[in-house]
Amino acid sequence: MSQLRAIQDQLLTNVSSMLQPEGYISEQIFPFVPVKEKTGKLAKYGLSHIRIETSYIGGRGKYRRVEAITRSNTGYDIEGHGLEGMVTKDDYRNVQKPYDAEADEALGLASMLWTEKEYILAQALADTGTVSQNVTLSAGSQFSDYDNSDPVKRFITARNAVKDGCGRFPDTAWMDSRVAEYLRYHPAILDFLGFKESRPGGLNNQELAKALNVKRVLIAEADYNSAKEGQTDVLAAIWGKHIWFGVCPESPQVRQVSAGYRVGYQGEKPRKITKWPVNNPDGATAILCVDEYDFLLSNTGALYLIKDAIA
């Protein structure tokens, strides 16, 4: 018997990589750093170069010697995430066009991995132990309470905290679409932008970014099924009811401030698909979807979390 050999299916890989579950933002927040090694270190500079030092001399004194540049390393470790499915002979027989048994299985596995990826990052960034610069809103101050809340003041506080924490104002803000909906119609924000508490259709994303005073705003629409297997489906927002501000450049550069990085293997696509024939059951095909990455938080001072922004 010839040995069964797993091959990477380029067609299915292309299909899965082009899958764009609507409103997934985990791969847009942090700049992507391609690497060759599974583990390694990313360079990190300190703030010695902006410390005030006495530099003048008098008489026969010598100029002071200082340590102008301090360097450190932050380690990354790329982890593999994978799920395997199977297409049986009956699946091939029963699935009719326009459906495709193998493509459907590949896309389903890719969606599950991307949902997990989104959830992993969202949970980490919603942890006040991780993002130490934060505030938790309660009834009366939450932005869903139009009469009593003051989101503009909260945004200013958030921006100043990031500036104090890392030396840069945030350039990016992100939130779930449900949170964004409240902000689009908030009277205080509309008035702040000069719309006098009236804006047909609500604020668009560019206007929302202006209210938050950031270059870009990412709106997440990704939900997950929070029900246990076999129970009635229950959709929940992956990114919850929170708002984040961060210094998150869109591409990595040397000597930059960034709250974090998304690290992955150079030249490889996310969510690669591999398939191979199996003989138990006869005539079936196994399909494996793998995503390998690490989210590296390099500077939590460049982040601010408004937790429970809406009720």
HELIX and SHEET records of a PDB file:
HELIX    1   1 GLN A   10  SER A   17  1                                   8    
HELIX    2   2 SER A   48  ILE A   50  5                                   3    
HELIX    3   3 LYS A   89  ASN A   94  1                                   6    
HELIX    4   4 ALA A  101  LEU A  125  1                                  25    
HELIX    5   5 PRO A  151  CYS A  166  1                                  16    
HELIX    6   6 SER A  177  ARG A  184  1                                   8    
HELIX    7   7 PRO A  187  PHE A  192  1                                   6    
HELIX    8   8 ASN A  205  LEU A  212  1                                   8    
HELIX    9   9 THR A  300  ALA A  302  5                                   3    
SHEET    1   A 4 ILE A   7  GLN A   8  0                                        
SHEET    2   A 4 LYS A 272  VAL A 278 -1                                        
SHEET    3   A 4 ALA A 284  LEU A 297 -1                                        
SHEET    4   A 4 GLU A  79  VAL A  87 -1                                        
SHEET    1   B 5 ILE A   7  GLN A   8  0                                        
SHEET    2   B 5 LYS A 272  VAL A 278 -1                                        
SHEET    3   B 5 ALA A 284  LEU A 297 -1                                        
SHEET    4   B 5 GLY A 260  TYR A 265 -1                                        
SHEET    5   B 5 PHE A  32  VAL A  35  1                                        
SHEET    1   C 2 THR A  39  TYR A  45  0                                        
SHEET    2   C 2 ARG A  71  ASP A  77 -1                                        
SHEET    1   D 5 ASN A 134  THR A 136  0                                        
SHEET    2   D 5 LEU A 303  LYS A 307  1                                        
SHEET    3   D 5 ILE A 243  GLY A 246 -1                                        
SHEET    4   D 5 THR A 172  ASP A 176 -1                                        
SHEET    5   D 5 ARG A 216  ALA A 220  1                                        
SHEET    1   E 2 ASP A 223  ASN A 225  0                                        
SHEET    2   E 2 LEU A 235  ALA A 237 -1                                        
END                                                                             
